[in-house]
Amino acid sequence: MSFKICMLSISFPPGLKGIGGGMGVHVFELSKALVKQGNDVHVITFGNDFRVKKCEVIDGIKVHRIYFPRIRFIGIFTYAFSAWFKLKLLIKNEGVDIIHYHDVLPDAFIAKFISKISKVQTEHSSGFLEAVEKGKYMWLYRWLLSHSDHVIGPSRELADTVIKLGVNANKTAYISNGVDLKKFNPNVKGDVIKRKYKINANEKVILCPRRLEPKNGVQYFIKAIPYITRKNNNVKCLIVGVGSEMDKLKNETSKLKITNRVIFTGNVPNSEMPEYHAASDIVVLPSLKEATSIAGLEAMASGKPLVGTNVGGIPQIITNNITGVLVPPKNSEALARAIGSLLIDDEKRIEMGFNARKRAENEFSWADIAEKTMKIYETVLKR
């Protein structure tokens, strides 16, 4: 059974003229996998230039760009109205079966004002988890979730939180994020990255691919580095990402006198990430909040062991001491011990990387994620 689907997502991957981040990668890869399985997929997303193409086809996905004026408050409402109007036209002209939206504001808000069509929401946001935990904006989330025919969480924590807000458990599902197994694989070479950052062949590389925001816990990784380097002299740490904590984290490396050990790469397009994973020996996820981390899945598909915190969706991808090591959040010493134990044990590190790749192949391909999502579509349409 095939479907005509319209994805609403203000977030779209780097390199495609949109906003980056895990949600954008999810929307792009899921849409691409759905197209390969015979579905007709449209994506309504934002354009950061009013001269941008209004519609283009990328890997079979029909991408419709709506100009988003960067004016506080006015911009988001202008975008929301234009996206709503575009969605109405697509429903009328293309016969859309399913609207699938991925962000509360403005995507769920836009869908709220569309009637007589099936709707599926994927709730990705750690901000959503934090708000519910603190009891903030509960009325708004309930209102925006109330019109969804089914809600998907990319971690069990997200799915459970949706149920806590009052959504029927029969109308919620946990479906993991996925990974492109061809793009990320153990045969990719990382020599270009090592040359770019002048990393010696005998140096071990610890990769931390995280947006530099408080919820990603990069500060605890920074504080772990002095412990790591006391026993491991030949170590370089690559921190890939940008965010509000960039300056703060750089200042912390100066205070700890580890600037010679840490390389801040800034923003890196997802298309280049396979080489960064290939250059690494260990990948670290020091998060305080997390769904099923796409960066973690990319590391697994690349055949790298993970060291991650025991929060959110991370335990769903790390099988402790099999594909990686789980540690408590906000604990720099535990992070350092876990990373240090893998640095000195080549055999264990390689075995974990092999196990991680196998698990990625068996459970996290985008083709499998698309099939599970299509079953939700089928259930919703029957209902």
BALOBA-1460 file (C-alpha; in Angstrom, 3 decimals):
// residues 383
<rec num="1" residu="m" x="0.000" y="0.000" z="0.000"/>
<rec num="2" residu="s" x="1.404" y="3.407" z="-0.964"/>
<rec num="3" residu="f" x="0.488" y="6.836" z="0.360"/>
<rec num="4" residu="k" x="0.503" y="10.491" z="-0.642"/>
<rec num="5" residu="i" x="2.235" y="12.181" z="2.276"/>
<rec num="6" residu="c" x="2.916" y="15.801" z="3.133"/>
<rec num="7" residu="m" x="5.651" y="16.365" z="5.711"/>
<rec num="8" residu="l" x="5.590" y="19.634" z="7.630"/>
<rec num="9" residu="s" x="9.008" y="20.441" z="9.061"/>
<rec num="10" residu="i" x="10.641" y="23.798" z="9.605"/>
<rec num="11" residu="s" x="13.885" y="21.849" z="10.082"/>
<rec num="12" residu="f" x="15.718" y="20.378" z="7.092"/>
<rec num="13" residu="p" x="19.310" y="19.140" z="6.802"/>
<rec num="14" residu="p" x="22.476" y="21.145" z="6.118"/>
<rec num="15" residu="g" x="23.263" y="21.390" z="2.446"/>
<rec num="16" residu="l" x="19.590" y="21.600" z="1.553"/>
<rec num="17" residu="k" x="19.194" y="25.291" z="2.367"/>
<rec num="18" residu="g" x="17.352" y="24.587" z="5.585"/>
<rec num="19" residu="i" x="17.902" y="24.371" z="9.304"/>
<rec num="20" residu="g" x="20.117" y="21.508" z="10.413"/>
<rec num="21" residu="g" x="20.008" y="19.229" z="13.406"/>
<rec num="22" residu="g" x="18.738" y="15.722" z="14.128"/>
<rec num="23" residu="m" x="15.113" y="16.512" z="13.315"/>
<rec num="24" residu="g" x="16.024" y="17.794" z="9.863"/>
<rec num="25" residu="v" x="18.129" y="14.705" z="9.122"/>
<rec num="26" residu="h" x="15.236" y="12.515" z="10.318"/>
<rec num="27" residu="v" x="12.719" y="14.221" z="8.003"/>
<rec num="28" residu="f" x="15.028" y="14.036" z="4.993"/>
<rec num="29" residu="e" x="16.097" y="10.411" z="5.463"/>
<rec num="30" residu="l" x="12.594" y="9.170" z="6.346"/>
<rec num="31" residu="s" x="11.123" y="10.984" z="3.333"/>
<rec num="32" residu="k" x="13.805" y="9.523" z="1.067"/>
<rec num="33" residu="a" x="13.127" y="5.997" z="2.373"/>
<rec num="34" residu="l" x="9.359" y="6.457" z="1.948"/>
<rec num="35" residu="v" x="9.879" y="7.529" z="-1.680"/>
<rec num="36" residu="k" x="11.979" y="4.402" z="-2.333"/>
<rec num="37" residu="q" x="9.057" y="2.321" z="-1.060"/>
<rec num="38" residu="g" x="6.710" y="3.790" z="-3.651"/>
<rec num="39" residu="n" x="5.142" y="6.683" z="-1.752"/>
<rec num="40" residu="d" x="4.579" y="10.202" z="-3.057"/>
<rec num="41" residu="v" x="6.212" y="12.592" z="-0.563"/>
<rec num="42" residu="h" x="5.969" y="16.382" z="-0.359"/>
<rec num="43" residu="v" x="7.844" y="18.410" z="2.268"/>
<rec num="44" residu="i" x="6.842" y="21.929" z="3.259"/>
<rec num="45" residu="t" x="9.803" y="23.638" z="4.893"/>
<rec num="46" residu="f" x="11.276" y="27.079" z="5.242"/>
<rec num="47" residu="g" x="13.421" y="29.042" z="2.804"/>
<rec num="48" residu="n" x="15.844" y="31.636" z="4.140"/>
<rec num="49" residu="d" x="15.758" y="33.698" z="0.937"/>
<rec num="50" residu="f" x="12.615" y="34.949" z="-0.819"/>
<rec num="51" residu="r" x="14.397" y="34.314" z="-4.168"/>
<rec num="52" residu="v" x="14.855" y="30.587" z="-3.429"/>
<rec num="53" residu="k" x="13.132" y="28.038" z="-5.689"/>
<rec num="54" residu="k" x="9.564" y="27.549" z="-4.534"/>
<rec num="55" residu="c" x="9.706" y="23.834" z="-5.389"/>
<rec num="56" residu="e" x="12.510" y="21.406" z="-6.176"/>
<rec num="57" residu="v" x="12.865" y="17.627" z="-6.276"/>
<rec num="58" residu="i" x="15.593" y="16.116" z="-4.082"/>
<rec num="59" residu="d" x="16.046" y="12.335" z="-4.172"/>
<rec num="60" residu="g" x="12.438" y="12.004" z="-5.334"/>
<rec num="61" residu="i" x="11.088" y="14.255" z="-2.531"/>
<rec num="62" residu="k" x="9.075" y="17.287" z="-3.688"/>
<rec num="63" residu="v" x="10.378" y="20.077" z="-1.471"/>
<rec num="64" residu="h" x="8.323" y="23.264" z="-1.167"/>
<rec num="65" residu="r" x="10.151" y="26.214" z="0.371"/>
<rec num="66" residu="i" x="8.275" y="28.962" z="2.154"/>
<rec num="67" residu="y" x="10.123" y="32.193" z="2.857"/>
<rec num="68" residu="f" x="10.605" y="32.713" z="6.599"/>
<rec num="69" residu="p" x="11.240" y="36.414" z="7.353"/>
<rec num="70" residu="r" x="13.669" y="36.672" z="10.256"/>
<rec num="71" residu="i" x="11.537" y="39.194" z="12.153"/>
<rec num="72" residu="r" x="10.694" y="38.350" z="15.754"/>
<rec num="73" residu="f" x="7.119" y="37.063" z="16.157"/>
<rec num="74" residu="i" x="5.966" y="38.452" z="12.780"/>
<rec num="75" residu="g" x="8.203" y="36.019" z="10.853"/>
<rec num="76" residu="i" x="6.777" y="32.834" z="12.319"/>
<rec num="77" residu="f" x="3.154" y="33.903" z="11.778"/>
<rec num="78" residu="t" x="3.907" y="34.980" z="8.206"/>
<rec num="79" residu="y" x="5.535" y="31.611" z="7.575"/>
<rec num="80" residu="a" x="2.696" y="29.706" z="9.287"/>
<rec num="81" residu="f" x="0.001" y="31.352" z="7.165"/>
<rec num="82" residu="s" x="1.939" y="30.820" z="3.897"/>
<rec num="83" residu="a" x="2.704" y="27.177" z="4.797"/>
<rec num="84" residu="w" x="-0.953" y="26.574" z="5.720"/>
<rec num="85" residu="f" x="-2.061" y="28.002" z="2.364"/>
<rec num="86" residu="k" x="0.489" y="25.837" z="0.496"/>
<rec num="87" residu="l" x="-0.714" y="22.770" z="2.415"/>
<rec num="88" residu="k" x="-4.355" y="23.508" z="1.484"/>
<rec num="89" residu="l" x="-3.336" y="23.726" z="-2.188"/>
<rec num="90" residu="l" x="-1.445" y="20.429" z="-2.035"/>
<rec num="91" residu="i" x="-4.415" y="18.673" z="-0.436"/>
<rec num="92" residu="k" x="-6.715" y="20.030" z="-3.127"/>
<rec num="93" residu="n" x="-4.415" y="19.419" z="-6.118"/>
<rec num="94" residu="e" x="-2.461" y="16.300" z="-5.074"/>
<rec num="95" residu="g" x="-4.980" y="14.368" z="-2.965"/>
<rec num="96" residu="v" x="-2.772" y="14.094" z="0.149"/>
<rec num="97" residu="d" x="-3.633" y="11.085" z="2.385"/>
<rec num="98" residu="i" x="-1.515" y="11.898" z="5.444"/>
<rec num="99" residu="i" x="-0.076" y="15.039" z="7.007"/>
<rec num="100" residu="h" x="3.009" y="14.157" z="9.054"/>
<rec num="101" residu="y" x="4.471" y="17.022" z="11.090"/>
<rec num="102" residu="h" x="7.609" y="17.190" z="13.201"/>
<rec num="103" residu="d" x="7.692" y="20.347" z="15.292"/>
<rec num="104" residu="v" x="5.194" y="21.811" z="17.739"/>
<rec num="105" residu="l" x="5.598" y="25.397" z="16.569"/>
<rec num="106" residu="p" x="4.821" y="26.173" z="13.874"/>
<rec num="107" residu="d" x="4.189" y="22.726" z="12.284"/>
<rec num="108" residu="a" x="1.591" y="21.290" z="14.695"/>
<rec num="109" residu="f" x="-0.036" y="24.724" z="14.864"/>
<rec num="110" residu="i" x="-0.403" y="24.802" z="11.064"/>
<rec num="111" residu="a" x="-1.877" y="21.285" z="10.984"/>
<rec num="112" residu="k" x="-4.342" y="22.223" z="13.751"/>
<rec num="113" residu="f" x="-6.271" y="24.292" z="11.216"/>
<rec num="114" residu="i" x="-6.590" y="21.544" z="8.620"/>
<rec num="115" residu="s" x="-9.624" y="19.285" z="8.914"/>
<rec num="116" residu="k" x="-10.925" y="16.076" z="7.312"/>
<rec num="117" residu="i" x="-7.496" y="14.542" z="6.714"/>
<rec num="118" residu="s" x="-5.417" y="12.065" z="8.752"/>
<rec num="119" residu="k" x="-2.567" y="13.512" z="10.812"/>
<rec num="120" residu="v" x="0.523" y="11.968" z="12.385"/>
<rec num="121" residu="q" x="2.943" y="13.842" z="14.642"/>
<rec num="122" residu="t" x="6.507" y="12.909" z="15.570"/>
<rec num="123" residu="e" x="7.598" y="14.651" z="18.760"/>
<rec num="124" residu="h" x="11.410" y="14.921" z="18.687"/>
<rec num="125" residu="s" x="12.152" y="17.726" z="21.070"/>
<rec num="126" residu="s" x="14.127" y="17.602" z="24.301"/>
<rec num="127" residu="g" x="12.566" y="21.021" z="24.923"/>
<rec num="128" residu="f" x="9.208" y="19.227" z="25.054"/>
<rec num="129" residu="l" x="10.573" y="16.827" z="27.700"/>
<rec num="130" residu="e" x="11.976" y="19.687" z="29.782"/>
<rec num="131" residu="a" x="8.746" y="21.689" z="29.588"/>
<rec num="132" residu="v" x="6.582" y="18.744" z="30.682"/>
<rec num="133" residu="e" x="9.059" y="17.890" z="33.452"/>
<rec num="134" residu="k" x="8.718" y="21.450" z="34.791"/>
<rec num="135" residu="g" x="4.952" y="21.577" z="34.184"/>
<rec num="136" residu="k" x="5.299" y="24.460" z="31.689"/>
<rec num="137" residu="y" x="3.030" y="25.074" z="28.664"/>
<rec num="138" residu="m" x="1.040" y="21.913" z="29.444"/>
<rec num="139" residu="w" x="-2.189" y="23.430" z="28.083"/>
<rec num="140" residu="l" x="-0.437" y="24.336" z="24.821"/>
<rec num="141" residu="y" x="1.040" y="20.862" z="24.297"/>
<rec num="142" residu="r" x="-2.296" y="19.188" z="25.089"/>
<rec num="143" residu="w" x="-4.075" y="21.496" z="22.649"/>
<rec num="144" residu="l" x="-1.555" y="20.866" z="19.860"/>
<rec num="145" residu="l" x="-1.460" y="17.095" z="20.443"/>
<rec num="146" residu="s" x="-5.241" y="16.744" z="20.648"/>
<rec num="147" residu="h" x="-5.860" y="16.782" z="16.881"/>
<rec num="148" residu="s" x="-3.203" y="14.166" z="15.997"/>
<rec num="149" residu="d" x="-4.524" y="10.752" z="14.982"/>
<rec num="150" residu="h" x="-1.232" y="9.174" z="16.106"/>
<rec num="151" residu="v" x="1.882" y="10.479" z="17.886"/>
<rec num="152" residu="i" x="5.322" y="8.919" z="17.380"/>
<rec num="153" residu="g" x="8.224" y="9.338" z="19.813"/>
<rec num="154" residu="p" x="11.793" y="8.563" z="18.642"/>
<rec num="155" residu="s" x="12.570" y="7.406" z="22.189"/>
<rec num="156" residu="r" x="10.485" y="5.500" z="24.722"/>
<rec num="157" residu="e" x="10.817" y="8.483" z="27.067"/>
<rec num="158" residu="l" x="9.217" y="10.792" z="24.475"/>
<rec num="159" residu="a" x="6.412" y="8.314" z="23.730"/>
<rec num="160" residu="d" x="5.723" y="7.850" z="27.467"/>
<rec num="161" residu="t" x="5.683" y="11.603" z="28.037"/>
<rec num="162" residu="v" x="3.060" y="12.031" z="25.309"/>
<rec num="163" residu="i" x="0.898" y="9.438" z="27.109"/>
<rec num="164" residu="k" x="1.381" y="11.303" z="30.420"/>
<rec num="165" residu="l" x="-0.135" y="14.361" z="28.751"/>
<rec num="166" residu="g" x="-3.325" y="12.401" z="28.149"/>
<rec num="167" residu="v" x="-2.897" y="10.974" z="24.644"/>
<rec num="168" residu="n" x="-4.366" y="7.465" z="24.376"/>
<rec num="169" residu="a" x="-1.599" y="4.834" z="24.548"/>
<rec num="170" residu="n" x="-3.194" y="3.108" z="21.526"/>
<rec num="171" residu="k" x="-2.512" y="6.273" z="19.540"/>
<rec num="172" residu="t" x="1.172" y="6.541" z="20.412"/>
<rec num="173" residu="a" x="4.211" y="4.586" z="19.238"/>
<rec num="174" residu="y" x="7.949" y="4.431" z="19.756"/>
<rec num="175" residu="i" x="9.790" y="4.356" z="16.426"/>
<rec num="176" residu="s" x="13.537" y="4.934" z="16.577"/>
<rec num="177" residu="n" x="15.528" y="7.295" z="14.425"/>
<rec num="178" residu="g" x="17.488" y="5.561" z="11.668"/>
<rec num="179" residu="v" x="20.802" y="5.724" z="9.833"/>
<rec num="180" residu="d" x="21.993" y="5.530" z="6.225"/>
<rec num="181" residu="l" x="24.030" y="2.305" z="6.290"/>
<rec num="182" residu="k" x="25.689" y="2.970" z="2.921"/>
<rec num="183" residu="k" x="26.743" y="6.517" z="3.719"/>
<rec num="184" residu="f" x="28.054" y="5.591" z="7.191"/>
<rec num="185" residu="n" x="30.084" y="2.390" z="7.069"/>
<rec num="186" residu="p" x="33.395" y="1.016" z="8.408"/>
<rec num="187" residu="n" x="35.080" y="1.194" z="4.986"/>
<rec num="188" residu="v" x="35.091" y="5.006" z="4.879"/>
<rec num="189" residu="k" x="38.582" y="6.484" z="5.375"/>
<rec num="190" residu="g" x="39.335" y="9.288" z="7.843"/>
<rec num="191" residu="d" x="42.808" y="10.261" z="6.577"/>
<rec num="192" residu="v" x="41.592" y="13.575" z="5.138"/>
<rec num="193" residu="i" x="40.264" y="14.672" z="8.543"/>
<rec num="194" residu="k" x="43.463" y="13.693" z="10.347"/>
<rec num="195" residu="r" x="45.532" y="15.676" z="7.836"/>
<rec num="196" residu="k" x="43.155" y="18.651" z="8.052"/>
<rec num="197" residu="y" x="43.571" y="18.922" z="11.832"/>
<rec num="198" residu="k" x="47.215" y="17.743" z="11.948"/>
<rec num="199" residu="i" x="46.449" y="14.651" z="14.003"/>
<rec num="200" residu="n" x="49.347" y="12.202" z="14.106"/>
<rec num="201" residu="a" x="48.869" y="8.592" z="13.020"/>
<rec num="202" residu="n" x="49.657" y="7.321" z="16.553"/>
<rec num="203" residu="e" x="47.108" y="9.615" z="18.248"/>
<rec num="204" residu="k" x="43.723" y="8.279" z="19.346"/>
<rec num="205" residu="v" x="40.738" y="10.426" z="18.377"/>
<rec num="206" residu="i" x="37.681" y="10.956" z="20.592"/>
<rec num="207" residu="l" x="34.777" y="12.435" z="18.640"/>
<rec num="208" residu="c" x="31.958" y="14.383" z="20.288"/>
<rec num="209" residu="p" x="29.386" y="15.307" z="17.575"/>
<rec num="210" residu="r" x="27.001" y="17.532" z="19.529"/>
<rec num="211" residu="r" x="25.282" y="20.890" z="19.178"/>
<rec num="212" residu="l" x="26.883" y="23.067" z="21.831"/>
<rec num="213" residu="e" x="23.775" y="23.574" z="23.961"/>
<rec num="214" residu="p" x="23.365" y="22.879" z="27.708"/>
<rec num="215" residu="k" x="21.158" y="19.802" z="27.223"/>
<rec num="216" residu="n" x="23.932" y="18.010" z="25.290"/>
<rec num="217" residu="g" x="26.293" y="17.966" z="28.272"/>
<rec num="218" residu="v" x="29.484" y="18.805" z="26.349"/>
<rec num="219" residu="q" x="30.767" y="20.706" z="29.391"/>
<rec num="220" residu="y" x="31.023" y="17.385" z="31.277"/>
<rec num="221" residu="f" x="33.067" y="15.879" z="28.453"/>
<rec num="222" residu="i" x="35.423" y="18.892" z="28.525"/>
<rec num="223" residu="k" x="35.901" y="18.403" z="32.282"/>
<rec num="224" residu="a" x="36.640" y="14.702" z="31.701"/>
<rec num="225" residu="i" x="39.538" y="15.383" z="29.320"/>
<rec num="226" residu="p" x="42.199" y="16.161" z="31.992"/>
<rec num="227" residu="y" x="41.399" y="12.812" z="33.670"/>
<rec num="228" residu="i" x="41.678" y="11.020" z="30.310"/>
<rec num="229" residu="t" x="44.974" y="12.609" z="29.293"/>
<rec num="230" residu="r" x="46.740" y="11.829" z="32.586"/>
<rec num="231" residu="k" x="46.967" y="8.173" z="31.525"/>
<rec num="232" residu="n" x="46.679" y="8.607" z="27.753"/>
<rec num="233" residu="n" x="49.156" y="11.047" z="26.277"/>
<rec num="234" residu="n" x="48.386" y="10.511" z="22.594"/>
<rec num="235" residu="v" x="44.783" y="11.760" z="22.493"/>
<rec num="236" residu="k" x="42.975" y="14.411" z="20.452"/>
<rec num="237" residu="c" x="39.338" y="15.359" z="21.020"/>
<rec num="238" residu="l" x="37.237" y="16.577" z="18.087"/>
<rec num="239" residu="i" x="34.137" y="18.530" z="19.109"/>
<rec num="240" residu="v" x="31.889" y="18.915" z="16.069"/>
<rec num="241" residu="g" x="29.067" y="21.433" z="16.293"/>
<rec num="242" residu="v" x="28.055" y="24.989" z="17.041"/>
<rec num="243" residu="g" x="25.734" y="26.526" z="19.605"/>
<rec num="244" residu="s" x="25.214" y="29.007" z="22.405"/>
<rec num="245" residu="e" x="27.914" y="27.456" z="24.637"/>
<rec num="246" residu="m" x="30.790" y="27.681" z="22.143"/>
<rec num="247" residu="d" x="32.618" y="30.558" z="23.868"/>
<rec num="248" residu="k" x="31.974" y="29.171" z="27.343"/>
<rec num="249" residu="l" x="33.391" y="25.758" z="26.374"/>
<rec num="250" residu="k" x="36.451" y="27.270" z="24.711"/>
<rec num="251" residu="n" x="37.126" y="29.303" z="27.865"/>
<rec num="252" residu="e" x="36.805" y="26.117" z="29.934"/>
<rec num="253" residu="t" x="39.448" y="24.356" z="27.811"/>
<rec num="254" residu="s" x="41.783" y="27.312" z="28.418"/>
<rec num="255" residu="k" x="41.206" y="27.192" z="32.175"/>
<rec num="256" residu="l" x="41.882" y="23.452" z="32.236"/>
<rec num="257" residu="k" x="45.003" y="23.933" z="30.034"/>
<rec num="258" residu="i" x="43.842" y="21.365" z="27.473"/>
<rec num="259" residu="t" x="43.643" y="23.592" z="24.363"/>
<rec num="260" residu="n" x="46.333" y="21.433" z="22.738"/>
<rec num="261" residu="r" x="44.078" y="18.384" z="23.179"/>
<rec num="262" residu="v" x="40.768" y="19.830" z="21.934"/>
<rec num="263" residu="i" x="39.753" y="20.862" z="18.428"/>
<rec num="264" residu="f" x="36.489" y="22.760" z="17.930"/>
<rec num="265" residu="t" x="35.599" y="22.167" z="14.287"/>
<rec num="266" residu="g" x="32.521" y="24.406" z="14.150"/>
<rec num="267" residu="n" x="29.592" y="23.394" z="11.973"/>
<rec num="268" residu="v" x="30.138" y="20.377" z="9.691"/>
<rec num="269" residu="p" x="27.598" y="19.362" z="6.996"/>
<rec num="270" residu="n" x="26.131" y="15.904" z="7.529"/>
<rec num="271" residu="s" x="27.532" y="14.912" z="4.126"/>
<rec num="272" residu="e" x="31.061" y="15.173" z="5.622"/>
<rec num="273" residu="m" x="30.321" y="13.381" z="8.904"/>
<rec num="274" residu="p" x="31.193" y="9.845" z="7.636"/>
<rec num="275" residu="e" x="34.855" y="10.916" z="7.377"/>
<rec num="276" residu="y" x="34.818" y="12.401" z="10.890"/>
<rec num="277" residu="h" x="33.464" y="9.143" z="12.290"/>
<rec num="278" residu="a" x="36.045" y="7.213" z="10.260"/>
<rec num="279" residu="a" x="38.844" y="9.319" z="11.782"/>
<rec num="280" residu="s" x="37.654" y="8.580" z="15.327"/>
<rec num="281" residu="d" x="38.380" y="5.713" z="17.699"/>
<rec num="282" residu="i" x="35.571" y="6.424" z="20.190"/>
<rec num="283" residu="v" x="32.394" y="8.536" z="19.915"/>
<rec num="284" residu="v" x="30.993" y="10.282" z="23.012"/>
<rec num="285" residu="l" x="27.386" y="11.310" z="23.751"/>
<rec num="286" residu="p" x="27.464" y="13.149" z="27.120"/>
<rec num="287" residu="s" x="23.810" y="14.285" z="26.821"/>
<rec num="288" residu="l" x="21.462" y="15.262" z="29.643"/>
<rec num="289" residu="k" x="18.372" y="14.858" z="27.395"/>
<rec num="290" residu="e" x="18.237" y="12.796" z="24.199"/>
<rec num="291" residu="a" x="15.963" y="10.922" z="21.801"/>
<rec num="292" residu="t" x="17.400" y="8.017" z="19.797"/>
<rec num="293" residu="s" x="20.537" y="9.952" z="18.872"/>
<rec num="294" residu="i" x="21.111" y="10.125" z="15.114"/>
<rec num="295" residu="a" x="24.779" y="10.992" z="15.765"/>
<rec num="296" residu="g" x="25.015" y="7.858" z="17.913"/>
<rec num="297" residu="l" x="23.469" y="5.712" z="15.175"/>
<rec num="298" residu="e" x="25.892" y="7.189" z="12.638"/>
<rec num="299" residu="a" x="28.781" y="6.195" z="14.915"/>
<rec num="300" residu="m" x="27.387" y="2.652" z="15.224"/>
<rec num="301" residu="a" x="26.969" y="2.313" z="11.461"/>
<rec num="302" residu="s" x="30.577" y="3.507" z="11.085"/>
<rec num="303" residu="g" x="31.717" y="0.670" z="13.361"/>
<rec num="304" residu="k" x="32.688" y="2.843" z="16.328"/>
<rec num="305" residu="p" x="32.065" y="2.136" z="20.041"/>
<rec num="306" residu="l" x="29.950" y="4.655" z="21.914"/>
<rec num="307" residu="v" x="30.332" y="6.074" z="25.390"/>
<rec num="308" residu="g" x="27.024" y="7.679" z="26.332"/>
<rec num="309" residu="t" x="24.946" y="8.790" z="29.279"/>
<rec num="310" residu="n" x="22.123" y="6.652" z="30.595"/>
<rec num="311" residu="v" x="19.365" y="9.097" z="29.599"/>
<rec num="312" residu="g" x="16.466" y="9.231" z="27.136"/>
<rec num="313" residu="g" x="16.952" y="7.089" z="24.048"/>
<rec num="314" residu="i" x="20.694" y="6.475" z="24.491"/>
<rec num="315" residu="p" x="20.222" y="3.158" z="26.406"/>
<rec num="316" residu="q" x="18.088" y="1.981" z="23.472"/>
<rec num="317" residu="i" x="21.117" y="2.130" z="21.150"/>
<rec num="318" residu="i" x="23.983" y="1.308" z="23.542"/>
<rec num="319" residu="t" x="23.989" y="-2.247" z="24.849"/>
<rec num="320" residu="n" x="26.260" y="-1.756" z="27.841"/>
<rec num="321" residu="n" x="29.698" y="-3.376" z="27.402"/>
<rec num="322" residu="i" x="28.571" y="-4.871" z="24.057"/>
<rec num="323" residu="t" x="28.241" y="-1.929" z="21.645"/>
<rec num="324" residu="g" x="29.559" y="0.702" z="24.032"/>
<rec num="325" residu="v" x="29.539" y="1.893" z="27.619"/>
<rec num="326" residu="l" x="26.752" y="3.647" z="29.531"/>
<rec num="327" residu="v" x="27.630" y="6.146" z="32.269"/>
<rec num="328" residu="p" x="25.569" y="8.355" z="34.604"/>
<rec num="329" residu="p" x="24.807" y="11.889" z="33.318"/>
<rec num="330" residu="k" x="26.703" y="14.915" z="34.684"/>
<rec num="331" residu="n" x="29.583" y="12.688" z="35.797"/>
<rec num="332" residu="s" x="32.894" y="13.665" z="34.218"/>
<rec num="333" residu="e" x="34.918" y="11.110" z="36.165"/>
<rec num="334" residu="a" x="32.687" y="8.230" z="35.023"/>
<rec num="335" residu="l" x="32.989" y="9.473" z="31.423"/>
<rec num="336" residu="a" x="36.775" y="9.608" z="31.770"/>
<rec num="337" residu="r" x="36.978" y="6.076" z="33.219"/>
<rec num="338" residu="a" x="34.815" y="4.606" z="30.444"/>
<rec num="339" residu="i" x="36.725" y="6.376" z="27.675"/>
<rec num="340" residu="g" x="40.097" y="5.542" z="29.264"/>
<rec num="341" residu="s" x="39.246" y="1.833" z="29.535"/>
<rec num="342" residu="l" x="38.512" y="1.704" z="25.796"/>
<rec num="343" residu="l" x="41.605" y="3.711" z="24.815"/>
<rec num="344" residu="i" x="43.940" y="1.155" z="26.399"/>
<rec num="345" residu="d" x="42.107" y="-1.945" z="25.123"/>
<rec num="346" residu="d" x="42.304" y="-2.063" z="21.323"/>
<rec num="347" residu="e" x="40.694" y="-5.496" z="21.108"/>
<rec num="348" residu="k" x="37.670" y="-4.499" z="23.195"/>
<rec num="349" residu="r" x="37.238" y="-1.245" z="21.269"/>
<rec num="350" residu="i" x="37.305" y="-2.999" z="17.901"/>
<rec num="351" residu="e" x="34.914" y="-5.715" z="19.069"/>
<rec num="352" residu="m" x="32.412" y="-3.131" z="20.348"/>
<rec num="353" residu="g" x="32.605" y="-1.272" z="17.047"/>
<rec num="354" residu="f" x="31.912" y="-4.512" z="15.153"/>
<rec num="355" residu="n" x="28.912" y="-5.255" z="17.400"/>
<rec num="356" residu="a" x="27.627" y="-1.703" z="16.962"/>
<rec num="357" residu="r" x="27.701" y="-2.009" z="13.158"/>
<rec num="358" residu="k" x="25.816" y="-5.324" z="13.278"/>
<rec num="359" residu="r" x="23.132" y="-3.847" z="15.516"/>
<rec num="360" residu="a" x="22.749" y="-0.826" z="13.226"/>
<rec num="361" residu="e" x="22.277" y="-3.177" z="10.263"/>
<rec num="362" residu="n" x="19.701" y="-5.292" z="12.095"/>
<rec num="363" residu="e" x="17.595" y="-2.579" z="13.737"/>
<rec num="364" residu="f" x="18.192" y="0.950" z="12.517"/>
<rec num="365" residu="s" x="18.118" y="1.139" z="8.725"/>
<rec num="366" residu="w" x="15.890" y="3.901" z="7.344"/>
<rec num="367" residu="a" x="14.103" y="1.291" z="5.221"/>
<rec num="368" residu="d" x="12.958" y="-0.451" z="8.422"/>
<rec num="369" residu="i" x="11.964" y="2.859" z="10.032"/>
<rec num="370" residu="a" x="9.943" y="3.776" z="6.928"/>
<rec num="371" residu="e" x="8.123" y="0.414" z="7.016"/>
<rec num="372" residu="k" x="7.165" y="0.918" z="10.669"/>
<rec num="373" residu="t" x="5.972" y="4.447" z="9.879"/>
<rec num="374" residu="m" x="3.859" y="3.185" z="6.962"/>
<rec num="375" residu="k" x="2.139" y="0.741" z="9.331"/>
<rec num="376" residu="i" x="1.148" y="3.739" z="11.469"/>
<rec num="377" residu="y" x="-0.226" y="5.494" z="8.359"/>
<rec num="378" residu="e" x="-2.225" y="2.382" z="7.459"/>
<rec num="379" residu="t" x="-3.635" y="2.099" z="11.002"/>
<rec num="380" residu="v" x="-4.623" y="5.779" z="11.047"/>
<rec num="381" residu="l" x="-6.387" y="5.620" z="7.670"/>
<rec num="382" residu="k" x="-8.296" y="2.467" z="8.665"/>
<rec num="383" residu="r" x="-9.300" y="4.061" z="11.938"/>
